Amino acid sequence: MILLSLVLTAPGRGQTPSALVPSEKECEEFARKLESELANRQTTLLGKSLDADDLLDRSLKDLPGNDAFKEGVRAGIKKRFPDNILSSLEQGVESYKFLRVRRINDQPEILFRLLTTGGGLNYLRFVPARCPRRGIKLVDIHVLITGEYLSQTFRRLFMVALAQQEKTWIERLVGDQQDLVKHMDKAVQMATLNRQGQQAKALEVYRTLPATLQKEKVFLLQRMAAAGAVDEKDYAAAIELWQKTFPNDPSLELILIDGYAMKQQYQKVVETVDHLGETLGGDPYLDVLAGNQHYLLKDPVRATERARRAIQAEPTLAAAYDLLLTLSLDAKNFAEIVRLAEEFERTFGVSMYQSIQGEAAYAEFLKSQEGQNWSKAQRAATLASPPADAPAPVPPSP
């Protein structure tokens, strides 16, 4: 049981020595630079700032095993660390947004919102420390969708390598813990299949696991990732299992948003989104999510309020314009559509005129007097200066 407590229990993230704790101002300056780079699809600063040694120190802390073995594992992970981490932080990502510096256990962490190309939402908290050579280095990352720090996730990978090296240690574990070590390679297999777009095969692997292991976070996360792409019914079942198994996990509210939405429990989505916003200290994107639910609840007044609040806090949040345009189309408020289009153009420096041509939702607007006047002005502007590519809003699907 001593081995069990050392290996299978993930420790909380280590405290950074006070002399190495950067000020909130330093963290914010670093975060703004990182946000700017990521917006331009560049990862130079992120790659330079991630500190593999500190992260691995946190992951290896108090693990049994001889030093030579642990150094060998460390060297193997460090060799692949930059490419693997950067790939996971880039793959399928639509945008990163710096939200704020938060204090966790009296130490600063840098909170970013992550939106994926498939409409997914996640939040990352980067753990910073001072570095004489690099200014700010990142020694750990808390991933909200997993409810834990990356160092804790890495710890489980070390556990597998440790168990494979010392087969007799597996025999000292009992029951579910022994099964977990023996089947951990299937978590890696599922993750690989999900990355390759073979989600159905990933679900097949999941179903071969013992029933007790199907509730383990490392496997259940991969099941949700796979089912979300290919099996809506199984995705809903996976969310319910997560809720029952991890009722107090930090990730629960983020996961429940999808679960309630699939059941068309829109008011519960609003309540969950608002509570998550309070936990995070606020996020304009959550206002948009709540606004979309008010729209589905046929409450255009509250939907409008939430969308406008989001734009006031984050003027470049295109999803908020999507919602306002949908509301204006429903109300046949063509003058408001023109106003929103002009505001969008001022904000993003692009025109949405070309994007809505042929869109059935905008047909009545384009035939209206307001729409014809606006279209005429847009055609004239297009002839004078061809528009750049734009993230032009289109009505979201209910």
KEKE-3310 file (N, C-alpha, C; in steps of 0.2 Angstrom, whole numbers, plus 5000, padded with zeros to 4 digits):
npx = (5004:5010:5018:5007:5001:5011:5013:5001:4993:4991:5001:4997:5000:5017:5024:5030:5046:5047:5056:5056:5044:5035:5029:5012:5011:5022:5018:5006:5012:5020:5009:5002:5011:5012:4999:4998:5007:5002:4990:4994:4998:5010:5022:5034:5038:5031:5036:5049:5047:5042:5046:5054:5061:5057:5044:5045:5051:5041:5033:5040:5042:5044:5042:5045:5059:5075:5088:5094:5085:5075:5081:5083:5070:5066:5075:5070:5057:5060:5066:5056:5048:5046:5040:5029:5021:5019:5012:5000:4995:4992:4985:4970:4965:4956:4957:4966:4964:4969:4964:4966:4977:4977:4977:4982:4982:4989:4999:5003:4994:4992:4978:4971:4959:4953:4947:4941:4942:4931:4921:4923:4927:4939:4950:4966:4978:4993:5007:5018:5036:5050:5065:5082:5088:5078:5068:5052:5047:5038:5031:5022:5005:4988:4975:4958:4948:4953:4954:4966:4983:4996:5008:5003:4996:5007:5013:5006:5010:5023:5021:5017:5028:5037:5031:5032:5045:5048:5042:5038:5032:5020:5013:5012:5003:4985:4969:4959:4969:4980:4975:4974:4987:4991:4983:4986:4992:4982:4976:4985:4984:4971:4971:4980:4972:4961:4968:4971:4959:4951:4940:4929:4936:4944:4934:4930:4942:4940:4929:4934:4940:4941:4926:4928:4939:4934:4928:4939:4947:4957:4954:4940:4940:4946:4936:4925:4930:4931:4918:4911:4913:4908:4897:4883:4874:4881:4891:4883:4880:4893:4896:4886:4891:4903:4899:4893:4904:4914:4910:4914:4924:4935:4933:4920:4909:4912:4911:4898:4891:4889:4882:4870:4865:4863:4852:4843:4841:4840:4840:4847:4859:4862:4863:4874:4884:4885:4889:4902:4908:4909:4918:4929:4931:4925:4921:4919:4915:4908:4896:4891:4888:4878:4869:4865:4858:4847:4841:4837:4828:4818:4819:4823:4826:4835:4845:4850:4855:4865:4874:4878:4884:4895:4902:4905:4914:4924:4928:4931:4925:4919:4908:4898:4893:4887:4876:4869:4866:4858:4847:4842:4839:4828:4819:4817:4824:4830:4838:4846:4854:4861:4868:4875:4883:4891:4898:4905:4913:4921:4927:4934:4940:4936:4924:4907:4900:4902:4901:4888:4881:4870:4866:4853:4846:4849:4842:4829:4833:4842:4834:4827:4824:4834:4843:4846:4851:4863:4870:4873:4881:4892:4896:4901:4912:4919:4923:4932:4941:4947:4940:4948:4951:4939:4933:4918:4902:4890:4873:4871:4868:4853)
npy = (4994:5006:5008:5010:5022:5031:5030:5030:5040:5056:5071:5087:5102:5108:5121:5136:5142:5157:5167:5165:5168:5177:5194:5200:5209:5206:5194:5197:5205:5195:5186:5194:5195:5182:5179:5187:5181:5168:5171:5174:5161:5157:5149:5151:5158:5151:5138:5141:5145:5134:5123:5109:5102:5107:5103:5089:5087:5090:5080:5068:5068:5060:5048:5030:5019:5017:5029:5030:5024:5033:5044:5040:5038:5052:5058:5052:5057:5071:5072:5071:5081:5095:5095:5086:5093:5105:5102:5096:5108:5115:5108:5107:5119:5134:5147:5156:5165:5177:5179:5182:5185:5174:5171:5156:5146:5157:5160:5166:5162:5160:5163:5156:5156:5143:5139:5127:5121:5113:5119:5117:5120:5125:5128:5134:5135:5142:5140:5151:5155:5164:5166:5168:5168:5168:5176:5174:5158:5143:5131:5122:5116:5119:5110:5112:5104:5091:5092:5093:5096:5096:5090:5080:5072:5067:5060:5048:5042:5040:5030:5019:5016:5013:5002:4993:4991:4986:4972:4965:4974:4977:4966:4968:4978:4979:4972:4984:4993:4986:4982:4994:4998:4988:4990:5002:5006:5005:5017:5026:5020:5023:5037:5040:5034:5043:5055:5052:5052:5041:5037:5028:5016:5019:5019:5005:5000:5005:4998:4985:4986:4982:4983:4991:4999:5007:5018:5025:5041:5043:5035:5037:5050:5049:5041:5050:5060:5053:5048:5060:5063:5053:5047:5051:5047:5039:5048:5056:5047:5045:5057:5057:5047:5052:5062:5055:5048:5057:5068:5080:5085:5098:5099:5096:5106:5111:5100:5097:5106:5103:5091:5095:5103:5094:5087:5096:5105:5119:5130:5124:5124:5138:5141:5133:5138:5151:5149:5143:5154:5162:5155:5155:5169:5176:5177:5183:5175:5165:5172:5173:5160:5158:5167:5161:5151:5157:5162:5150:5147:5156:5169:5183:5196:5194:5186:5196:5205:5198:5195:5208:5212:5204:5208:5221:5218:5211:5216:5209:5197:5187:5177:5183:5193:5185:5180:5191:5195:5185:5186:5199:5196:5187:5196:5204:5216:5226:5238:5237:5226:5231:5241:5232:5226:5236:5239:5228:5228:5239:5235:5223:5226:5222:5217:5210:5207:5199:5187:5184:5183:5173:5166:5159:5164:5177:5182:5189:5201:5206:5209:5220:5237:5243:5233:5233:5246:5246:5235:5241:5251:5243:5236:5246:5250:5238:5238:5248:5244:5228:5216:5209:5192:5186:5183:5182:5183:5171:5165:5156:5138:5133)
npz = (5000:5003:4991:4983:4987:4984:4970:4963:4968:4963:4966:4972:4963:4964:4975:4969:4973:4983:4979:4966:4961:4949:4947:4946:4936:4928:4924:4917:4906:4900:4896:4887:4876:4873:4869:4858:4849:4848:4841:4829:4824:4829:4838:4845:4857:4866:4865:4869:4882:4889:4902:4903:4912:4925:4925:4924:4936:4945:4941:4944:4958:4973:4968:4968:4963:4954:4953:4940:4931:4932:4927:4914:4909:4910:4901:4889:4888:4888:4876:4866:4871:4868:4854:4856:4866:4860:4849:4854:4859:4848:4839:4830:4836:4837:4842:4855:4870:4881:4897:4911:4925:4938:4956:4963:4977:4983:4973:4957:4942:4924:4915:4901:4888:4877:4861:4850:4833:4831:4839:4852:4869:4881:4895:4900:4913:4914:4924:4930:4932:4938:4927:4926:4913:4903:4907:4910:4913:4910:4921:4923:4918:4920:4915:4911:4906:4910:4923:4930:4934:4921:4925:4934:4925:4918:4928:4929:4917:4920:4929:4922:4914:4925:4931:4921:4920:4933:4935:4946:4955:4951:4955:4968:4969:4971:4965:4957:4955:4950:4938:4932:4930:4921:4910:4905:4893:4884:4885:4880:4867:4863:4863:4853:4842:4842:4839:4826:4819:4820:4828:4831:4832:4843:4853:4852:4858:4871:4875:4878:4890:4908:4918:4929:4926:4916:4922:4925:4925:4915:4904:4902:4898:4885:4879:4879:4870:4859:4857:4856:4843:4835:4840:4847:4856:4864:4869:4877:4887:4892:4897:4908:4915:4919:4927:4938:4943:4945:4954:4961:4953:4946:4932:4930:4928:4915:4907:4909:4902:4889:4891:4897:4886:4876:4881:4879:4890:4893:4902:4913:4907:4906:4920:4923:4915:4920:4933:4931:4925:4936:4944:4936:4936:4926:4909:4893:4882:4888:4891:4878:4876:4886:4881:4869:4874:4880:4868:4863:4872:4869:4873:4868:4873:4885:4878:4869:4878:4884:4873:4870:4881:4881:4869:4873:4883:4876:4862:4850:4849:4838:4839:4847:4839:4829:4836:4839:4826:4822:4830:4826:4813:4815:4821:4810:4810:4800:4800:4811:4808:4797:4805:4814:4804:4800:4812:4814:4803:4806:4817:4814:4802:4790:4777:4778:4767:4756:4761:4765:4754:4744:4756:4763:4775:4775:4764:4764:4771:4761:4751:4756:4758:4766:4766:4752:4750:4758:4752:4740:4744:4748:4737:4730:4738:4737:4724:4725:4734:4736:4747:4761:4767:4779:4796:4794:4802:4803:4804:4819:4821:4829)
capx = (5000:5015:5019:5001:5000:5017:5013:4994:4990:4994:5001:4995:5006:5022:5024:5036:5049:5045:5060:5055:5037:5034:5024:5006:5012:5026:5014:5002:5016:5021:5003:5000:5015:5010:4993:4999:5010:4997:4985:4997:4999:5017:5023:5041:5038:5028:5041:5055:5046:5040:5052:5053:5064:5053:5038:5046:5053:5035:5030:5043:5042:5043:5041:5050:5063:5082:5089:5096:5079:5071:5084:5082:5063:5066:5078:5066:5052:5063:5068:5050:5043:5044:5036:5023:5017:5017:5007:4994:4992:4990:4980:4962:4964:4954:4960:4968:4962:4972:4959:4968:4981:4973:4981:4980:4986:4994:5004:5000:4994:4990:4972:4969:4953:4955:4942:4943:4939:4925:4917:4925:4929:4943:4954:4972:4981:5000:5011:5025:5041:5056:5071:5087:5090:5072:5063:5047:5047:5031:5034:5016:4999:4982:4970:4952:4944:4955:4953:4972:4989:5000:5013:4999:4995:5013:5015:5003:5014:5029:5019:5017:5035:5040:5028:5035:5052:5048:5036:5036:5029:5013:5010:5011:4996:4979:4963:4958:4976:4984:4972:4975:4994:4992:4980:4987:4994:4976:4974:4989:4981:4964:4973:4983:4967:4957:4971:4971:4952:4948:4936:4926:4941:4945:4928:4931:4947:4937:4924:4938:4943:4937:4921:4930:4943:4930:4927:4945:4947:4962:4950:4934:4941:4946:4929:4921:4933:4929:4910:4908:4914:4904:4891:4880:4871:4887:4894:4879:4881:4899:4895:4883:4896:4908:4896:4892:4911:4918:4905:4917:4930:4935:4931:4913:4904:4914:4908:4890:4887:4887:4877:4863:4863:4861:4846:4839:4839:4844:4841:4853:4866:4864:4865:4881:4889:4886:4893:4908:4910:4910:4923:4935:4932:4922:4924:4914:4913:4902:4890:4888:4885:4872:4864:4862:4853:4841:4838:4833:4822:4814:4820:4827:4829:4841:4850:4853:4859:4872:4878:4880:4889:4901:4905:4908:4920:4928:4925:4933:4922:4914:4902:4893:4890:4883:4870:4865:4863:4852:4841:4840:4836:4822:4815:4817:4826:4836:4842:4851:4858:4866:4872:4880:4888:4896:4902:4909:4919:4926:4931:4939:4943:4934:4917:4904:4895:4903:4900:4881:4878:4868:4864:4845:4844:4849:4838:4824:4836:4845:4829:4824:4827:4840:4848:4848:4856:4869:4873:4875:4887:4897:4898:4905:4918:4923:4927:4937:4946:4944:4940:4952:4947:4936:4929:4912:4897:4884:4868:4872:4862:4850)
capy = (5000:5012:5010:5013:5029:5035:5030:5031:5047:5062:5076:5094:5105:5110:5128:5139:5146:5164:5171:5164:5169:5183:5198:5199:5213:5202:5188:5200:5207:5189:5183:5198:5193:5175:5179:5189:5175:5162:5173:5173:5154:5156:5146:5152:5160:5146:5133:5143:5146:5128:5121:5102:5100:5108:5099:5083:5087:5089:5073:5062:5069:5055:5041:5025:5018:5019:5036:5029:5022:5039:5049:5037:5040:5059:5059:5050:5062:5077:5072:5072:5085:5101:5094:5083:5097:5111:5099:5096:5114:5118:5104:5108:5125:5140:5153:5157:5171:5178:5181:5186:5182:5172:5168:5150:5145:5163:5161:5168:5157:5164:5159:5157:5152:5139:5137:5123:5122:5110:5122:5115:5125:5123:5133:5132:5140:5142:5141:5154:5156:5168:5163:5173:5168:5168:5180:5170:5151:5140:5125:5117:5119:5116:5109:5112:5098:5085:5094:5092:5099:5092:5086:5075:5067:5064:5055:5042:5039:5037:5024:5014:5014:5011:4996:4989:4990:4982:4968:4962:4979:4976:4960:4971:4981:4975:4974:4989:4997:4982:4982:5001:4998:4983:4992:5009:5006:5006:5024:5029:5018:5027:5044:5040:5033:5049:5060:5050:5052:5034:5037:5022:5011:5021:5016:4998:4998:5006:4993:4979:4987:4979:4988:4996:5004:5011:5024:5029:5047:5043:5031:5040:5056:5047:5039:5056:5063:5048:5047:5066:5064:5048:5043:5056:5044:5036:5054:5058:5042:5046:5063:5055:5042:5056:5066:5051:5046:5063:5074:5086:5087:5104:5099:5094:5111:5112:5094:5096:5111:5099:5086:5098:5105:5088:5085:5102:5108:5126:5134:5122:5126:5145:5141:5130:5142:5157:5147:5142:5160:5165:5151:5158:5176:5179:5176:5185:5169:5162:5176:5171:5153:5159:5171:5156:5147:5162:5162:5144:5148:5161:5175:5187:5201:5192:5184:5202:5208:5194:5196:5215:5212:5200:5213:5227:5216:5208:5218:5205:5191:5186:5173:5188:5196:5179:5179:5198:5195:5180:5189:5204:5193:5184:5202:5208:5223:5226:5243:5234:5222:5236:5244:5227:5224:5242:5239:5222:5230:5244:5231:5218:5229:5218:5217:5203:5207:5193:5180:5182:5182:5166:5163:5159:5167:5184:5184:5194:5207:5209:5212:5225:5244:5244:5229:5236:5252:5243:5231:5246:5254:5238:5235:5252:5249:5232:5240:5253:5240:5221:5214:5203:5186:5189:5179:5185:5180:5168:5163:5149:5133:5132)
capz = (5000:5002:4984:4980:4989:4981:4963:4960:4970:4960:4971:4970:4960:4969:4976:4967:4979:4983:4975:4959:4959:4946:4949:4942:4930:4924:4921:4912:4900:4896:4893:4881:4871:4871:4865:4851:4845:4846:4837:4822:4823:4830:4845:4847:4864:4870:4865:4873:4889:4893:4905:4904:4919:4931:4924:4926:4943:4949:4940:4947:4965:4978:4965:4969:4957:4955:4949:4933:4928:4931:4922:4907:4907:4909:4895:4884:4887:4886:4869:4862:4875:4864:4848:4858:4869:4856:4844:4857:4861:4842:4835:4831:4840:4833:4845:4862:4872:4888:4901:4917:4930:4944:4961:4966:4983:4984:4968:4951:4936:4919:4912:4894:4885:4871:4857:4845:4827:4831:4843:4859:4874:4887:4899:4902:4917:4914:4930:4928:4937:4935:4925:4924:4906:4899:4910:4912:4911:4912:4924:4923:4915:4922:4909:4915:4904:4913:4930:4934:4930:4916:4929:4937:4920:4916:4933:4927:4912:4923:4933:4917:4913:4931:4932:4915:4922:4939:4935:4953:4958:4949:4959:4975:4969:4972:4962:4951:4954:4946:4932:4929:4927:4916:4904:4904:4886:4880:4885:4874:4860:4862:4862:4846:4837:4842:4835:4819:4817:4821:4835:4831:4834:4850:4857:4852:4863:4877:4877:4880:4897:4913:4919:4934:4923:4911:4925:4927:4921:4909:4899:4901:4894:4878:4877:4878:4865:4853:4856:4854:4836:4831:4843:4851:4862:4869:4871:4882:4892:4895:4902:4914:4919:4922:4933:4944:4945:4948:4956:4963:4949:4943:4925:4929:4925:4908:4903:4909:4897:4883:4893:4897:4880:4872:4883:4878:4896:4891:4908:4917:4903:4908:4927:4924:4912:4925:4939:4929:4924:4943:4946:4932:4936:4921:4902:4888:4878:4892:4890:4872:4877:4890:4876:4864:4877:4881:4862:4862:4877:4866:4877:4864:4877:4888:4873:4867:4884:4885:4868:4870:4887:4878:4865:4877:4887:4871:4855:4844:4849:4833:4841:4849:4833:4826:4840:4838:4819:4822:4834:4822:4807:4817:4822:4804:4811:4795:4801:4816:4804:4794:4810:4816:4799:4800:4818:4812:4798:4810:4822:4811:4796:4784:4776:4778:4762:4751:4765:4766:4747:4744:4762:4764:4781:4774:4758:4765:4772:4755:4747:4759:4756:4770:4763:4745:4751:4761:4747:4735:4746:4749:4730:4728:4742:4735:4718:4727:4738:4737:4754:4764:4770:4785:4800:4794:4805:4800:4810:4822:4821:4836)
cpx = (5004:5016:5013:5000:5006:5015:5006:4991:4994:4995:4999:5001:5011:5022:5031:5040:5048:5049:5059:5048:5037:5029:5018:5007:5017:5022:5009:5006:5018:5015:5001:5004:5014:5004:4994:5002:5006:4992:4988:5000:5007:5018:5031:5042:5036:5033:5047:5054:5044:5046:5051:5056:5060:5047:5039:5048:5046:5032:5033:5044:5040:5041:5046:5054:5070:5083:5091:5090:5075:5074:5083:5075:5063:5069:5074:5060:5054:5064:5062:5046:5041:5039:5029:5018:5014:5011:5000:4991:4990:4985:4973:4960:4962:4957:4962:4966:4965:4966:4961:4973:4977:4978:4978:4985:4992:4999:5000:5000:4990:4984:4971:4963:4955:4948:4944:4939:4932:4920:4918:4928:4934:4947:4960:4975:4989:5003:5017:5030:5046:5061:5076:5088:5084:5067:5057:5047:5040:5033:5028:5010:4993:4977:4963:4948:4947:4955:4960:4978:4993:5005:5009:4998:5001:5015:5012:5007:5020:5027:5019:5024:5039:5037:5031:5042:5053:5042:5033:5032:5021:5009:5009:5005:4990:4973:4963:4965:4980:4982:4974:4982:4994:4988:4981:4989:4988:4974:4978:4986:4975:4966:4976:4977:4963:4961:4971:4964:4949:4945:4932:4930:4943:4940:4928:4936:4944:4933:4928:4941:4938:4932:4924:4935:4940:4928:4933:4945:4951:4958:4944:4935:4942:4940:4925:4924:4931:4922:4908:4909:4910:4898:4888:4877:4876:4890:4890:4879:4888:4899:4892:4887:4901:4905:4895:4899:4915:4914:4908:4923:4930:4933:4924:4909:4906:4911:4901:4887:4885:4881:4870:4860:4860:4854:4841:4837:4843:4845:4846:4859:4867:4866:4873:4886:4890:4890:4900:4912:4913:4917:4930:4936:4929:4925:4918:4911:4907:4896:4887:4885:4878:4867:4861:4857:4846:4838:4834:4827:4817:4813:4825:4830:4835:4846:4853:4857:4866:4876:4881:4885:4895:4905:4908:4914:4926:4926:4926:4930:4917:4908:4897:4890:4885:4876:4866:4862:4857:4846:4838:4836:4829:4817:4814:4819:4832:4840:4848:4856:4864:4871:4878:4885:4893:4901:4907:4915:4924:4930:4936:4942:4942:4926:4914:4899:4896:4901:4893:4878:4876:4865:4856:4843:4844:4845:4833:4828:4839:4840:4825:4827:4833:4845:4851:4853:4863:4873:4876:4882:4893:4900:4903:4912:4922:4926:4933:4943:4944:4945:4945:4948:4945:4932:4922:4907:4892:4879:4870:4866:4859:4852)
cpy = (5006:5013:5013:5020:5033:5035:5032:5037:5052:5068:5082:5097:5108:5118:5130:5143:5154:5169:5171:5166:5176:5187:5197:5204:5210:5197:5191:5202:5201:5186:5187:5196:5186:5175:5182:5184:5170:5164:5173:5166:5153:5153:5146:5153:5155:5140:5135:5143:5140:5125:5113:5099:5101:5104:5092:5082:5086:5082:5067:5063:5063:5048:5036:5023:5020:5026:5035:5027:5029:5044:5046:5039:5048:5061:5058:5055:5069:5078:5074:5078:5091:5100:5091:5088:5103:5108:5098:5102:5118:5114:5105:5114:5131:5146:5152:5164:5172:5181:5185:5182:5180:5170:5162:5148:5150:5163:5162:5162:5161:5160:5161:5153:5149:5137:5133:5124:5118:5113:5120:5121:5122:5129:5130:5137:5138:5144:5144:5154:5161:5164:5168:5174:5170:5173:5177:5163:5148:5133:5120:5120:5115:5116:5108:5105:5091:5086:5093:5096:5094:5087:5080:5070:5064:5059:5048:5038:5036:5031:5018:5011:5011:5003:4991:4987:4985:4978:4966:4968:4979:4971:4963:4975:4977:4977:4979:4992:4993:4982:4989:5001:4993:4986:4999:5011:5007:5014:5028:5027:5022:5034:5045:5039:5040:5055:5058:5050:5046:5033:5031:5016:5012:5018:5009:4996:4999:5001:4986:4980:4984:4985:4993:5001:5009:5018:5028:5035:5047:5040:5035:5047:5055:5045:5045:5060:5059:5049:5054:5067:5059:5046:5048:5053:5041:5042:5056:5053:5043:5052:5061:5051:5047:5060:5062:5049:5051:5069:5080:5088:5094:5105:5098:5099:5111:5106:5094:5101:5107:5094:5089:5100:5100:5086:5091:5106:5115:5130:5131:5123:5133:5145:5138:5134:5148:5155:5146:5149:5163:5161:5154:5165:5180:5177:5178:5180:5165:5166:5174:5164:5154:5162:5166:5152:5151:5162:5156:5143:5153:5167:5180:5193:5200:5189:5190:5205:5204:5195:5203:5215:5209:5205:5219:5224:5213:5210:5214:5198:5190:5182:5178:5191:5191:5179:5185:5198:5190:5183:5195:5201:5190:5190:5206:5215:5224:5232:5241:5230:5226:5239:5239:5226:5230:5241:5233:5224:5235:5240:5226:5220:5225:5219:5210:5203:5201:5187:5179:5182:5174:5163:5164:5164:5175:5187:5189:5201:5210:5212:5218:5232:5245:5240:5231:5242:5250:5240:5236:5249:5249:5236:5240:5252:5244:5234:5244:5249:5233:5219:5208:5198:5188:5183:5181:5180:5177:5166:5156:5144:5132:5125)
cpz = (5000:4995:4981:4981:4985:4973:4960:4963:4967:4965:4968:4967:4965:4969:4973:4972:4978:4979:4968:4956:4956:4948:4944:4935:4926:4920:4915:4905:4896:4892:4887:4875:4868:4867:4858:4846:4843:4841:4829:4821:4824:4837:4848:4854:4868:4871:4869:4880:4893:4896:4907:4910:4925:4931:4926:4933:4947:4947:4943:4955:4969:4974:4967:4962:4958:4951:4942:4929:4927:4927:4915:4905:4906:4903:4889:4882:4885:4878:4864:4865:4871:4859:4851:4861:4864:4851:4847:4859:4854:4838:4836:4835:4835:4836:4853:4864:4880:4892:4907:4921:4936:4950:4964:4971:4984:4979:4961:4945:4931:4915:4905:4892:4878:4867:4851:4839:4827:4836:4851:4863:4880:4890:4901:4907:4917:4921:4928:4934:4933:4933:4923:4916:4901:4901:4913:4909:4913:4914:4925:4920:4918:4917:4912:4913:4907:4921:4934:4930:4926:4920:4932:4931:4918:4922:4932:4921:4915:4927:4928:4916:4919:4932:4927:4917:4928:4939:4942:4957:4957:4953:4966:4975:4970:4967:4956:4950:4949:4939:4928:4926:4921:4909:4902:4897:4882:4880:4880:4867:4858:4860:4855:4841:4837:4838:4827:4816:4817:4827:4836:4834:4841:4855:4857:4858:4870:4880:4879:4887:4902:4915:4924:4931:4918:4915:4927:4922:4915:4903:4897:4897:4887:4875:4875:4871:4858:4852:4854:4846:4832:4834:4848:4857:4867:4872:4878:4888:4896:4899:4908:4918:4923:4928:4939:4947:4948:4949:4958:4959:4946:4936:4924:4925:4917:4904:4903:4904:4891:4885:4893:4890:4875:4874:4882:4885:4897:4898:4913:4913:4906:4915:4927:4921:4917:4931:4937:4928:4931:4945:4943:4933:4931:4914:4897:4884:4882:4892:4884:4873:4881:4885:4871:4867:4878:4874:4861:4867:4875:4871:4874:4868:4881:4884:4871:4872:4885:4880:4868:4876:4885:4874:4868:4881:4882:4864:4849:4844:4844:4834:4843:4844:4829:4829:4839:4831:4818:4825:4829:4815:4809:4818:4816:4805:4807:4797:4806:4813:4800:4799:4813:4811:4799:4806:4817:4808:4802:4814:4819:4805:4790:4783:4776:4772:4757:4755:4765:4759:4746:4750:4763:4769:4780:4767:4759:4767:4766:4750:4750:4757:4760:4767:4756:4746:4753:4756:4741:4737:4747:4742:4728:4732:4740:4729:4720:4730:4739:4744:4755:4766:4777:4789:4800:4798:4801:4806:4813:4822:4828:4839)
residu = (MET:ILE:LEU:LEU:SER:LEU:VAL:LEU:THR:ALA:PRO:GLY:ARG:GLY:GLN:THR:PRO:SER:ALA:LEU:VAL:PRO:SER:GLU:LYS:GLU:CYS:GLU:GLU:PHE:ALA:ARG:LYS:LEU:GLU:SER:GLU:LEU:ALA:ASN:ARG:GLN:THR:THR:LEU:LEU:GLY:LYS:SER:LEU:ASP:ALA:ASP:ASP:LEU:LEU:ASP:ARG:SER:LEU:LYS:ASP:LEU:PRO:GLY:ASN:ASP:ALA:PHE:LYS:GLU:GLY:VAL:ARG:ALA:GLY:ILE:LYS:LYS:ARG:PHE:PRO:ASP:ASN:ILE:LEU:SER:SER:LEU:GLU:GLN:GLY:VAL:GLU:SER:TYR:LYS:PHE:LEU:ARG:VAL:ARG:ARG:ILE:ASN:ASP:GLN:PRO:GLU:ILE:LEU:PHE:ARG:LEU:LEU:THR:THR:GLY:GLY:GLY:LEU:ASN:TYR:LEU:ARG:PHE:VAL:PRO:ALA:ARG:CYS:PRO:ARG:ARG:GLY:ILE:LYS:LEU:VAL:ASP:ILE:HIS:VAL:LEU:ILE:THR:GLY:GLU:TYR:LEU:SER:GLN:THR:PHE:ARG:ARG:LEU:PHE:MET:VAL:ALA:LEU:ALA:GLN:GLN:GLU:LYS:THR:TRP:ILE:GLU:ARG:LEU:VAL:GLY:ASP:GLN:GLN:ASP:LEU:VAL:LYS:HIS:MET:ASP:LYS:ALA:VAL:GLN:MET:ALA:THR:LEU:ASN:ARG:GLN:GLY:GLN:GLN:ALA:LYS:ALA:LEU:GLU:VAL:TYR:ARG:THR:LEU:PRO:ALA:THR:LEU:GLN:LYS:GLU:LYS:VAL:PHE:LEU:LEU:GLN:ARG:MET:ALA:ALA:ALA:GLY:ALA:VAL:ASP:GLU:LYS:ASP:TYR:ALA:ALA:ALA:ILE:GLU:LEU:TRP:GLN:LYS:THR:PHE:PRO:ASN:ASP:PRO:SER:LEU:GLU:LEU:ILE:LEU:ILE:ASP:GLY:TYR:ALA:MET:LYS:GLN:GLN:TYR:GLN:LYS:VAL:VAL:GLU:THR:VAL:ASP:HIS:LEU:GLY:GLU:THR:LEU:GLY:GLY:ASP:PRO:TYR:LEU:ASP:VAL:LEU:ALA:GLY:ASN:GLN:HIS:TYR:LEU:LEU:LYS:ASP:PRO:VAL:ARG:ALA:THR:GLU:ARG:ALA:ARG:ARG:ALA:ILE:GLN:ALA:GLU:PRO:THR:LEU:ALA:ALA:ALA:TYR:ASP:LEU:LEU:LEU:THR:LEU:SER:LEU:ASP:ALA:LYS:ASN:PHE:ALA:GLU:ILE:VAL:ARG:LEU:ALA:GLU:GLU:PHE:GLU:ARG:THR:PHE:GLY:VAL:SER:MET:TYR:GLN:SER:ILE:GLN:GLY:GLU:ALA:ALA:TYR:ALA:GLU:PHE:LEU:LYS:SER:GLN:GLU:GLY:GLN:ASN:TRP:SER:LYS:ALA:GLN:ARG:ALA:ALA:THR:LEU:ALA:SER:PRO:PRO:ALA:ASP:ALA:PRO:ALA:PRO:VAL:PRO:PRO:SER:PRO)
# end
